[in-house]
Amino acid sequence: MSARRVSAPNNLEWTVKRQLLSDWMRPLGLEAASRQHTRGTADGLMGGSSGWSGLAVLFGLLWTTVTMPLLPIVLLLRRRGLLPWTITAVTRPWGRRGPATVLRYHVRGKIEADQALGHLVERLEHGDGAPVVPGAERIL
């Protein structure tokens, strides 16, 4: 499923998508490496300009390679409704260098996730900043 671009009446451009990889399967170091380029500050062992960001990216890629064989099992459990799908909507009101506004929802079942994604796109197109999506649980 590709990302959907949504233009809201309040001049926000939203990107709405259903995540394929679970949070625990995502690389850990890519976020830390991107923070180094945007802020240039040290913010922990694996982040910022502390010199550990290269190691974090390497560890993140290794972690993803190790967890990738589990992806078919995760997708099967999601389709059956035993694991939730994660739907995210991201906008950057202050441009690429500013902080992002992220809305995240958990939905169980593929059909329900497709319906929730469509409802979220519809609500964002009408200018609702943080819509309540039926059948979905908002993650803060």
N, C-alpha and C positions, 0 to 999 in steps of 0.2 A: 504494500500500500504506500503510495507516494504522499508526500506532504501536501496539504491544501493551503493555499494562500488566501487570506480573508482581509478585505479592506473594510474597516469599521467607519461609521460616520464621524467619529471623533479623530480622524486622521491617523489611526493606528493600523499598522500592517501586522496581522497575526499569522503565524505558521502553526497549523494544527495537524498533528499526526498521531498514529498509533505506534508505539515503540515495539520493535521486534525483540530487542535484547532486554532482559530483565535488568534491574539496577545492579544486582550482584554479579552480572555477567559483563558489565561495562568496564572498559579500561579505567584504572584509577588515576593514571598520571596525565591524561590529556587535559583535564581541567586545571591541574596544577601548572602545567606547562603554559597554558593559555593565560593564566593569571600573571605569569612572569612577564609576558609581553605587554599586557594591558596596564598593569600597575607597577611592576618592577620592584615589588616589596617582598621581603621574606615573611611567610606566614605559616611556618611549620616545617616539619622534617622533610616532607616531599613536595613542598610548594614554593612559589615565589622565586627569588633570586638567590636562594641558599646554596645553589650548586647541586642540589639533589633532583632537580626537575628532569634531567636526562635519564637518571636512574628510575624515576617514577614512570616515565614514558615507556622505558624498556620493560619494567615490571608489569605495567598495564597491558602491553601487547602480549607478553607471555601469559598473563592471567586470562586474557580473552582467547588465546589459542588453546589453553587447557580446558576452558569451559565451553568452547564451541561445539564439541561432540554432544553436549547435553541439550543443545537447541531444539532438535526434533522432539525430544521428550517434553520439554517445556511447552512447545507449540501444541502438542497433542493434549497436554493437561489444560492448557488455556482454552482450546477448542471445546473440550468437555465441560468447561466451567469450574474446574478444580483450582486453577490458578487465575488471578486477574490479569486482564490487559491493562496497560497504562496508556492513557491518552494525555497528550501534552499540548498546550497552546502557549506559544512564546511570542512576545513582542518586545521591541526595544524602543521605548518612547523617547529616549535621549540619544539615539544613534548607536552605532556599533560599539563605541567605547564606554557607553553608559551601562548601568545595570539592567538586566533583562527582567521583565515581568513574566512569570511562569505560572500557569495554571495546570495542575496535574490531577487526574481522576483515575480511580481504579474501577473497572467494570468486569464482571464475570460473564463469560460466554461470548462467542464471536458475533453472533447476530445482535446481541445486546450492545456490544462494543461499537458495531457499525451504526446502530441507531443513536447511541450516545454521541458518537463523533458527528453525525449529521445534525443532531440537536445543538451541539456546542457550536458548530460552524454557523448555524442559523441565528443563534442568540448573539454571537460575536458580530455578525453582519448587521444586526439591529442596534449595536452599540452597548450591549450589556457587558460591563467590565469583568464581572465574576459570576457567571450564570450558574444557577442550580440545575444540574443535569439529572433528569429522572433515571433511576436505576444505577447511578454512579456514586461513588464515595470520593469526596474531595480530599486530596492529600495536601497537607500544609508543609 
